[in-house]
Amino acid sequence: MTFRLGRSGVIELVGLVLFGLFLATIAPFGTAAAPGAFRHLYWQLAVIGGGLIAASIEPIFARRFTGNPLLFVLAQLAAMTPAIAVWVSLLPVFIFGEPVSTGRILQLLPDVLSINIAVLVLTWLARKALNPSKALRTAPEVFAPLAIRRKLPPRLARARLIAVEAEDHYLCIRTEAGSALVAMRLGDALDALSPLDGFRTHRSWWVARTAVQAVRWKGGRGTLALSDGSSAPVSRTYAAGLKDTDWAATVAQLDPSVSDHLQ
């Protein structure tokens, strides 16, 4: 499951515009009395502005709660709802000339929360439709992103990426041609790795999907056997999220003998 608002680009923006048109048409939350043009302007600014606020907040929680979708959604709603309520409370001031009211923010929180939930559900459905399960496609070769590749020797930079492991203030970049230590923060590496076909399995590990050969679960934790002969841990924090994705099916395809461990 992917979360970052805006990952589908123009399509999600069009979706927000259409949702704003829908809200302007049904005129919920006492907006029916507003003139048509002003009502449409109000809802477009409310929905698109709220989407931009959500887009700025989402990457923070997406990285922090990788592998735990429920906590991610709850944290995102808790952070974005008050911020969007402030934004929406200011729209009547600019559009209708109403006086500034701090009490309006509290009154808007339930309404904003309900719309935020609807937008998140619609966004998730759109992404599922636009990005079908990777388990149904041939997994592409995974190479290190430019931010990491330029720190590697040419031989490793051209090789398929296997995993990234944090070691103190360095990262161990594992490739099919060997490994190397580079000076880089794990958070920066995870940002660069986010478009790639892989998963964070531990607070110190990121693993390419195609590098996983087998898996062993025990006590809520896991161990991944990687194609270079090394092993990567799966902590409790990330285990549940990994099992809920198409990762388990992909591993079973790579090594059918491990499918029993994934049930």
N, C-alpha and C positions, 0 to 999 in steps of 0.2 A: 504494500500500500504506500503510495506517495502522498505527500502532504502539501508541498510548497505552493502557495497560491501564485499563479502566474506561470507555472511550468508549461502550461499549454498555450501561453502567450495570447495572441489575438483572439483565439477561440474563447478563452475564459473572460476576456474583456467584453466580447460580444454577449456572452452569457449574462454578465452583470447588467449590461445595458437592457437586455430583454427582460431581466428580472425587475429592473427599475420601471420599465414600461408596464409590466404586469401589476406592480404595486400601485403605480399611479392610476391605473384603470380601476382597480378594486377599491382604492382609497381607504386603506385601513388606518386605525389609530387616530381617528378624528380629522383626517386630511380631506374628507369629502367636501367640506365647505369652502375649500380654497379654489380659486379660479383655475381652470384646466391647465393653462400654460405654466402658472406658478407651481401647481401641484406636480406636473411632470418635471420641472426644473428641480424642485425639492427632492423628489425621489431619485433622480439621476445623480445628483450631488451626494445624496445620502448613501446610495449603494456603491457607486464608484469610489467615493472618498473612503468609505468603510473598507472596500476591497484593497485600496492602497495601504491603509493602516494595517490590515491583516497581513498583507504581503511583507511589510517591514518587520512585523513581529514574528511571523511563522518560522523563518530560518533559525532563530535563536532556540526555539523549543524543539524544532525538528532535529537539531543536532543533539540537544541535551537529552531528549527522550527517544532516541533512535531505538527501535525494537520494542517500544511500549506504546502502542497507538492510543490506548484509553487515557493514559496520563498525559500524552501529548495533546489530545483534543481538549481535555479538561483544563490544562494549563493555558492553552491558546485561547479558549473561551474566556477564562478568568482575566487574561491580560487584555484581550482585544475589546471586550464588551464595554468596560468603563471608558476606554479611549474613544471608541466610536460613539458612545453616548454623549461625550463632550462635543465631538464634532457635530453630531446631529442636533444637539441643543443650540448650537450657534447658527444653524441654517435659518430658523425663523427670524433671527435678528437681521440677517443680511437680505433675506428674500421678502419677508413680510413687514419688516420694520418694527418687530416686537422688541420690548425691552429685554435686556440680559437678565436671566434668572438662573441662579445656581440650583434652585429646587427642581428646575426642569430636568436636570441631569438624573436625579434619583427617580423621577417619574418615568423617564425613558428607559431605564435599565431593563425592566422585564420585556418591553417591546423590542429593544435592540438585541437582547439575548435570543429571543425567539427567531428573529430574522437571521442572526448569525448562525444559529443551528441549521436553519433552512439552507443558507448559502453553503455551509460546509458539506451538507449532505448532497446538494446538487453538484458541487465541485467534485466531490469524491466519485459520484456516479459518472460525471463527464470524463474524468481521468480514467476510470475503469473501462469506459467505452472506447476511449482514444488510445489507451495503452493496454492491449490484451495481455494476458498472462505470458510472461517470458518463458515459462515452462513449455509453451506450445510452439516456441520458435527455436531455431538453432542458436545457441548462445554465441555471441560474437567474441572474437579475440579481444582481450583486455590489455591495454598498454597504459603505462603511467601517464598522467596528464602532464602538460608542458611544465607546470610549476614544479613538479617533482623530477621530470625527465631531464631538465636542464642542469640538475644537480648531480646526475649520474654519469659515470663513464659511458662513452658511446656504445660499448658492447652491451651494457645493461639497459641503456635507454631504448635500444631497439628490441629488447626481449619482452616476452609476454609477462605481465605483472601477475604475481601470485598473492602477495600479502604485504601489509605495512604494519610494523610493530614499533611501539614507542619504547625507547630505552633511555631513561633519564631525560637529557635535553636533546637527544638525537632520535632519529627514526631509522629503523632497519628496513630497507626496501628490498623485498625478496622478489626475484624474477627467475624465470626458467634458466637464465644464464648465470645465476649467482646472486649474491646480495651485497649491499653496501650500506654504510652508515652515512646519513646526511643530517646537516643541521637544519631542523625545521620543526615548528610546533605541530602537534598532532591536530589541533583544531584547524590550522591552515590547510593541512593535508586533507582532512575530511571534507572541507569545503571544495577543494579541487577534485576530490574523488567522487563527489556526490552524483555527477551524471553517469558514472560508470556502473557496470553490472556487478555489484558486490554488496557486502554487508559489514556493518560493524558488529563484531561478535563479543567484544570485551572492551573495557575502558581503554585498553592499550592496543587493540587489534582491529584492523580492517582486512577483509579477505575477499578476493575475487571469486565470484560464483563458479567459474570454470575451473578453478584450481582445487575445488573440493572433490576428494576421491571417496571418502567414507566418513562416517560419523558414529560416535558412541555417546549415549546419554546415560547419566548416572546421578541420582539425587537432584534432579532439576538443572544440572550443569551438563555441558557437553565438551567433546574434544573432536576437532576436525582433522582428518588426515589429508594433507595437502600434496599436490603433485610433485613438489620438490623433495618429499620425504620428511618434511617438518610437520609439526602439529600446532594447531591454533586452539586456544580455549574458547568456550562459549559460556559466559557467566550467566547466572540466574536472571540478571537484569535484561539480557538480550535473548535468552533462550525462548521465552514465550512468543516474542515478536517474530523470531525466525520461523518457528513452527507454524505460525499463522500466515506466512507468506508462501509463495510458490517455490521457495528454496528447498523445502523437504522433498517435493516431487522431483526437482532437478537432481538432487543427490541420489535419489532412488534410481533415476535413469542412468546415472553414471556408474552406480554399483548396486545392482538389484539386491545383493545380499544384505544391504543395510536397511532395506525398507521396513523390516520388522521393528527396528529400533526407533522408527519415526512415528509409530502409532501411539 
